[in-house]
């Protein structure tokens, strides 16, 4: 099973936590983890290779910094968030599909069903976290078609065979630089604007569940309420996106139990 991550060296502890959960609950005998980066040193790579579970092989791919030079970035959104958009041009040619995961995710059930998703000719399979009203706001803001969903890019199956044929990195660069004043969640905005009509939408409650999404779902009287037992039996990936992180103080929610069960306590990583 091919996995994809995009990090800088500060995210090494979270990457290790995510991979630990994958090894425990992902359901495959072996994983190839492709790690896009621009600042990992040989000692960082050696540390990761010596620390990840034995079922995981790390492949490090250095991303040319000029690919996204000038793109908006911040402490919360470092330039590495864009690297996944260039994956079709950076990953080995023999890969036909890959599962991208943000490092603030935890895998709690087998990944096979998601990994073998039928793309139906689409370039991606991903979830949307956006309600109907905000969906319309984003469609207006990004000038997308009426039925284009706003994509959460934290969990994505990527159809590399199709992307190599049709993906245009220069179009990504042009949009990112031309419309950077409009970008709120930059990588998600770009992917939605350019390729949102090529996304197969999969079940958020199963594959990209957060405390916020869980609260929204249970607040809707039309929905059958879901609890931790339902999550434990049905959900596959928990995503602690935003500022509400279970490893920080003042966390609010109930999904932190899965981070503590299947992730790793975050140890500060200091280069030797």
Secondary structure in CASP SS format (residue, H / E / C, confidence):
PFRMAT SS
TARGET T0000
AUTHOR 0000-0000-0000
METHOD secondary structure of the structure
MODEL  1
X C 1.00
X E 1.00
X E 1.00
X E 1.00
X E 1.00
X E 1.00
X C 1.00
X C 1.00
X H 1.00
X H 1.00
X H 1.00
X H 1.00
X H 1.00
X H 1.00
X H 1.00
X H 1.00
X H 1.00
X H 1.00
X H 1.00
X H 1.00
X H 1.00
X H 1.00
X H 1.00
X H 1.00
X H 1.00
X C 1.00
X C 1.00
X C 1.00
X C 1.00
X C 1.00
X E 1.00
X E 1.00
X E 1.00
X E 1.00
X E 1.00
X E 1.00
X E 1.00
X C 1.00
X C 1.00
X C 1.00
X C 1.00
X H 1.00
X H 1.00
X H 1.00
X H 1.00
X H 1.00
X H 1.00
X H 1.00
X H 1.00
X H 1.00
X H 1.00
X C 1.00
X C 1.00
X C 1.00
X C 1.00
X E 1.00
X E 1.00
X E 1.00
X E 1.00
X E 1.00
X E 1.00
X E 1.00
X C 1.00
X C 1.00
X H 1.00
X H 1.00
X H 1.00
X H 1.00
X C 1.00
X C 1.00
X C 1.00
X C 1.00
X C 1.00
X C 1.00
X C 1.00
X C 1.00
X C 1.00
X C 1.00
X H 1.00
X H 1.00
X H 1.00
X H 1.00
X H 1.00
X H 1.00
X H 1.00
X H 1.00
X H 1.00
X H 1.00
X H 1.00
X H 1.00
X C 1.00
X C 1.00
X C 1.00
X C 1.00
X C 1.00
X C 1.00
X E 1.00
X E 1.00
X E 1.00
X E 1.00
X E 1.00
X C 1.00
X C 1.00
X C 1.00
X E 1.00
X E 1.00
X E 1.00
X C 1.00
X C 1.00
X C 1.00
X C 1.00
X H 1.00
X H 1.00
X H 1.00
X H 1.00
X C 1.00
X C 1.00
X C 1.00
X C 1.00
X C 1.00
X C 1.00
X C 1.00
X C 1.00
X E 1.00
X E 1.00
X E 1.00
X E 1.00
X C 1.00
X C 1.00
X C 1.00
X C 1.00
X H 1.00
X H 1.00
X H 1.00
X H 1.00
X H 1.00
X H 1.00
X H 1.00
X H 1.00
X H 1.00
X H 1.00
X H 1.00
X C 1.00
X C 1.00
X C 1.00
X C 1.00
X C 1.00
X C 1.00
X C 1.00
X C 1.00
X C 1.00
X E 1.00
X E 1.00
X E 1.00
X E 1.00
X E 1.00
X E 1.00
X E 1.00
X E 1.00
X H 1.00
X H 1.00
X H 1.00
X H 1.00
X H 1.00
X H 1.00
X H 1.00
X C 1.00
X C 1.00
X H 1.00
X H 1.00
X H 1.00
X H 1.00
X H 1.00
X H 1.00
X H 1.00
X H 1.00
X H 1.00
X H 1.00
X C 1.00
X H 1.00
X H 1.00
X H 1.00
X C 1.00
X C 1.00
X C 1.00
X H 1.00
X H 1.00
X H 1.00
X H 1.00
X H 1.00
X H 1.00
X H 1.00
X H 1.00
X H 1.00
X H 1.00
X H 1.00
X H 1.00
X H 1.00
X E 1.00
X E 1.00
X E 1.00
X C 1.00
X C 1.00
X H 1.00
X H 1.00
X H 1.00
X H 1.00
X C 1.00
X E 1.00
X C 1.00
X H 1.00
X H 1.00
X H 1.00
X H 1.00
X H 1.00
X H 1.00
X H 1.00
X H 1.00
X H 1.00
X C 1.00
X C 1.00
X C 1.00
X C 1.00
X C 1.00
X C 1.00
X C 1.00
X C 1.00
X H 1.00
X H 1.00
X H 1.00
X H 1.00
X H 1.00
X H 1.00
X H 1.00
X C 1.00
X C 1.00
X E 1.00
X E 1.00
X E 1.00
X C 1.00
X C 1.00
X C 1.00
X C 1.00
X C 1.00
X C 1.00
X C 1.00
X C 1.00
X C 1.00
X C 1.00
X C 1.00
X C 1.00
X C 1.00
X C 1.00
X C 1.00
X C 1.00
X H 1.00
X H 1.00
X H 1.00
X H 1.00
X H 1.00
X H 1.00
X H 1.00
X C 1.00
X C 1.00
X C 1.00
X C 1.00
X C 1.00
X C 1.00
X C 1.00
X C 1.00
X C 1.00
X C 1.00
END
